[in-house]
């Protein structure tokens, strides 16, 4: 059986919140088997907020969680890094209400997790394996999960911008493909929206150091990938999907989905209990989930 994992030791970093602009200290700490991923607000006496869909709060420009008197914002990049590196159980301790944005990608969190190291626990890992399609749509946005022998994502984005009209990417997600092809992709935004966001109390910590910014005719900073934008959407989707509480075996297909639809879809997955089952993957199959990903061509999107 594949065993659950946690961190070997605690590790910390500091940064600023993308939306709050506040300085934040974050620590990742080992947790026991079956504890899952939980956020702890050290500044609120240790209030804990499990990373589960039942605790979802703000879901517009970032994913937020709330429980009792504690909340935490912009959790998706860190969650993606944890699930991408196979960390099942961890306590994320914060002294503010927002995960630091770092460079706008998940790579700094990958580095942090690797610094801490991982260790197996004496409990089997369980996967949520999709048995039949699950789908959700809102206007021209849609998202679905299809049965598959591994976890893969097909994501399509479309914006009314000369440099960002349409991008599609399909990728089988393994630890290697996540670290090399998805984790470095940064969050992005449009220069014309910055002032509106700041008037609303958002993006106060945003800069060219932690986001790709698009002007009317070009990108204000250099891209890491030609299709960095859709890669970042895959990153966001992985972080949001982790709120089901289990790693997923299935093919996630999304078209212009975004955080709000991701969140609604996670709730639908858990409601459609006949569409999936929890499995303890045999060792050979588990190895396949972490093997290097072969080159893929984009899968067709559902109509």
KANORGI-V617266 format. One line per field, one symbol per residue. ss: DSSP state (a for helix, b for strand, c for the rest). phi: phi as a letter, one per 30 degrees, with the letter a starting at -180 (. if undefined). burial: b if it has 16 or more other ideal C-beta (glycine too) atoms within 10 Angstrom, else e. A space follows every 50 residues. Layout:
ss=???
phi=???
burial=???
This chain:
ss=ccbbbbbcccbbbbbbbcccccbbbbbbbbccccccbbbbbaaaccbbbb ccaaabccccccccbbbccbbbbccaaaaaaaaacccccbbbbbcccbcb ccccccaaaaaaaaaacbbbbbbbccbbbbcccbbbbbccbbbbbbcccc bbbbbbbcccccccccbbbbbbccaaaaaaaacccccbbbaaaaaaaaac cccccccccccbbbccccbccccccccaaaaaaaaaaaaaaaaaccbbbb bbbbbccaaaaaaaaaaaaaacaaabbbbcccaaaaaaaccccccccccc ccc
phi=.dcdbbddadbbababdecdiddbcbbcbebdeidicbcbdddcijecbd dbddcdbdbccacbbbahccbachcdddddddddcicdbacccbcbcbdd dhcjccedddedddddibbdcdaddccccdcbdbbabbhccaaabceada cbbcbbbabdbecbdabbbcbddbedddddcceddcdbacedcddddddc ichdcdaddbadccddbacdbdddbdceddddddeeddddddddjbdccl cdbbbhdieddedddeddedddddcabdbcdeeddddddcdedddbcedd ddd
burial=ebbbbbbeeebebebbbbbbbeebebbbbbbebebbbbbbbeebeebbbb bbbebbebbebbbbbebeebbbbbbbbbbbbbbbbbbbbbbbbbebbbbb bbbbbbbbbbbbbeebebeebeeebbbbbbeeebebeeeeebbbbbeeeb bbbbbbbeeeeeebeebebbbbbbbebbbebbbbbbbbbeeeeeeebeee ebbebbeeebbbbbeeeebeeeeeeeebbbbbbbbbbbbbbbbbbbbbbb bbbbbbbbbbbbbbbbebbbebeebbeeeebeeeebeebbeebeeeeeee eee
